[in-house]
């Protein structure tokens, strides 16, 4: 159990600006539980923990140039709310992208469409070979309908690792394939 100190939030922030890790840890201990409860009401507990950590990591990384004009509690919870919204937006967009690939594959059955589909799948396969076998297996299982935890269990990875690698894979696919798809299919 952490012994409370007499430091105010403002004093802790001053000490953090001076690279005082003990002040940072004290501020972290002061607010992490409330922030975790707030986040866990909106996303899963694992995601909530990651987002709270991200807020504090960002605070520490930007400590020397950070100017907080409001109460630190308000600042932290606003930053957390922004992280939650960003996460939800990315999750929705990633799922839409996977769904669009599936819809595309099912909707184009003509000869020309079949050639385009094979070319498209070959392009994805080439990109996946550059990413490595673990990414290939994650995408394959994702397209087969497995969720992150099931993929993690099957591959002997943590759910967070699968989630991060899925996100990285979607970024690579989006960046490498978006222009190519435009010229190939339209």
C-alpha positions as CSV (number, residue, x, y, z in Angstrom):
1,X,0.0,0.0,0.0
2,X,1.3,3.4,-0.9
3,X,1.6,6.0,1.9
4,X,-0.1,9.2,0.8
5,X,2.1,12.3,0.7
6,X,1.4,15.9,1.3
7,X,2.2,16.8,-2.3
8,X,-0.6,18.5,-4.2
9,X,-1.2,17.6,-7.8
10,X,0.3,20.9,-8.9
11,X,3.5,20.2,-6.9
12,X,3.7,16.7,-8.3
13,X,3.4,18.2,-11.8
14,X,6.3,20.6,-11.1
15,X,8.4,17.7,-9.9
16,X,7.5,15.7,-13.0
17,X,8.7,18.6,-15.1
18,X,12.0,18.3,-13.3
19,X,12.2,14.5,-14.2
20,X,11.3,13.3,-10.7
21,X,10.2,9.7,-11.3
22,X,8.9,9.3,-7.7
23,X,6.5,12.2,-8.3
24,X,5.3,10.6,-11.5
25,X,4.7,7.3,-9.7
26,X,2.8,9.1,-7.0
27,X,0.6,10.8,-9.5
28,X,0.1,7.5,-11.3
29,X,-0.9,5.7,-8.1
30,X,-3.2,8.6,-7.2
31,X,-5.3,8.4,-10.4
32,X,-4.8,5.0,-12.1
33,X,-7.7,3.2,-10.3
34,X,-10.3,5.8,-11.1
35,X,-9.1,6.1,-14.7
36,X,-9.2,2.3,-15.0
37,X,-12.8,2.2,-13.7
38,X,-13.7,4.9,-16.1
39,X,-12.1,3.2,-19.1
40,X,-13.4,-0.3,-18.2
41,X,-17.0,1.0,-18.4
42,X,-16.4,1.7,-22.0
43,X,-13.9,-0.9,-23.3
44,X,-12.7,-4.3,-22.1
45,X,-10.5,-4.4,-19.0
46,X,-7.3,-5.3,-21.0
47,X,-7.9,-2.4,-23.4
48,X,-8.7,-0.1,-20.5
49,X,-5.4,-1.0,-18.8
50,X,-3.5,-0.3,-22.1
51,X,-5.2,3.0,-22.6
52,X,-4.5,4.2,-19.0
53,X,-0.9,3.2,-19.5
54,X,-0.8,5.1,-22.8
55,X,-2.1,8.3,-21.1
56,X,0.6,8.1,-18.4
57,X,3.3,7.2,-20.9
58,X,2.4,10.2,-23.0
59,X,2.4,12.4,-19.9
60,X,5.9,11.2,-19.0
61,X,7.2,11.5,-22.6
62,X,6.0,15.1,-22.9
63,X,6.7,16.1,-19.3
64,X,9.2,18.9,-20.2
65,X,7.0,20.7,-22.7
66,X,3.6,20.0,-21.2
67,X,1.6,23.0,-20.0
68,X,-1.5,21.9,-18.2
69,X,-3.8,24.9,-17.5
70,X,-6.5,22.9,-15.7
71,X,-6.6,20.5,-12.9
72,X,-4.5,17.5,-13.6
73,X,-7.4,15.1,-12.9
74,X,-9.5,16.8,-15.6
75,X,-6.5,16.7,-18.0
76,X,-5.9,13.0,-17.4
77,X,-9.5,12.0,-17.8
78,X,-9.9,14.1,-21.0
79,X,-6.8,12.4,-22.4
80,X,-8.2,9.0,-21.5
81,X,-11.5,9.8,-23.1
82,X,-9.7,10.8,-26.3
83,X,-7.7,7.5,-26.2
84,X,-10.9,5.5,-25.8
85,X,-12.6,7.3,-28.7
86,X,-9.5,6.8,-30.9
87,X,-9.4,3.1,-30.0
88,X,-13.1,2.6,-30.8
89,X,-12.7,4.3,-34.1
90,X,-9.7,2.2,-35.1
91,X,-11.4,-1.0,-34.1
92,X,-14.5,-0.1,-36.1
93,X,-12.4,0.8,-39.2
94,X,-10.2,-2.3,-39.0
95,X,-13.3,-4.5,-38.8
96,X,-14.9,-2.6,-41.7
97,X,-11.7,-3.2,-43.7
98,X,-11.8,-7.0,-43.0
99,X,-15.5,-7.1,-43.8
100,X,-14.9,-5.3,-47.1
101,X,-12.2,-7.8,-48.2
102,X,-14.6,-10.6,-47.4
103,X,-17.5,-9.0,-49.2
104,X,-15.3,-8.2,-52.2
105,X,-14.1,-11.8,-52.4
106,X,-17.6,-13.2,-52.3
107,X,-19.2,-10.7,-54.7
108,X,-16.8,-11.0,-57.7
109,X,-17.4,-14.3,-59.4
110,X,-17.0,-13.6,-63.2
111,X,-13.9,-14.5,-65.1
112,X,-12.5,-11.0,-65.1
113,X,-13.4,-10.6,-61.5
114,X,-11.8,-14.0,-60.8
115,X,-8.5,-12.9,-62.4
116,X,-8.6,-9.6,-60.4
117,X,-9.4,-11.5,-57.2
118,X,-6.5,-13.9,-57.8
119,X,-4.1,-11.1,-58.5
120,X,-5.3,-9.2,-55.4
121,X,-4.9,-12.3,-53.2
122,X,-1.4,-12.9,-54.7
123,X,-0.5,-9.3,-53.9
124,X,-1.7,-9.8,-50.3
125,X,0.2,-13.1,-50.1
126,X,3.4,-11.4,-51.3
127,X,3.0,-8.7,-48.7
128,X,2.3,-11.3,-46.0
129,X,5.5,-13.3,-47.0
130,X,7.4,-10.1,-46.3
131,X,5.7,-9.7,-42.9
132,X,6.4,-13.3,-41.7
133,X,4.6,-16.5,-40.9
134,X,3.1,-15.3,-37.6
135,X,1.3,-12.4,-39.4
136,X,0.1,-14.9,-42.1
137,X,-1.4,-17.2,-39.5
138,X,-3.0,-14.3,-37.6
139,X,-4.7,-13.0,-40.8
140,X,-5.7,-16.5,-41.9
141,X,-7.3,-17.2,-38.5
142,X,-8.9,-13.8,-38.4
143,X,-10.5,-14.4,-41.9
144,X,-11.7,-17.8,-40.6
145,X,-13.6,-16.0,-37.8
146,X,-11.4,-16.5,-34.8
147,X,-11.2,-13.7,-32.2
148,X,-8.0,-12.3,-30.7
149,X,-8.1,-14.5,-27.7
150,X,-8.6,-17.7,-29.7
151,X,-5.8,-16.8,-32.0
152,X,-3.5,-16.0,-29.1
153,X,-4.3,-19.3,-27.4
154,X,-3.7,-21.2,-30.7
155,X,-0.3,-19.5,-31.4
156,X,0.9,-19.3,-27.8
157,X,0.9,-15.5,-27.7
158,X,-0.7,-12.9,-25.5
159,X,-4.0,-11.4,-26.6
160,X,-2.3,-8.0,-26.6
161,X,0.4,-9.2,-29.0
162,X,-2.2,-10.6,-31.4
163,X,-4.1,-7.3,-31.2
164,X,-1.0,-5.3,-31.8
165,X,0.2,-7.4,-34.7
166,X,-3.3,-7.4,-36.2
167,X,-3.3,-3.6,-36.1
168,X,0.2,-3.4,-37.6
169,X,-0.8,-5.8,-40.3
170,X,-3.9,-3.8,-41.2
171,X,-1.8,-0.7,-41.4
172,X,0.7,-2.4,-43.8
173,X,-2.1,-3.8,-45.9
174,X,-3.9,-0.5,-46.1
175,X,-0.9,1.5,-47.0
176,X,0.5,-1.0,-49.6
177,X,-2.8,-2.0,-51.2
178,X,-5.0,1.1,-51.2
179,X,-3.6,2.7,-54.4
180,X,-3.1,-0.7,-56.1
181,X,-6.8,-1.6,-55.4
182,X,-8.0,1.6,-56.9
183,X,-6.1,1.0,-60.2
184,X,-6.9,-2.7,-60.4
185,X,-10.6,-2.8,-59.6
186,X,-12.0,0.6,-60.7
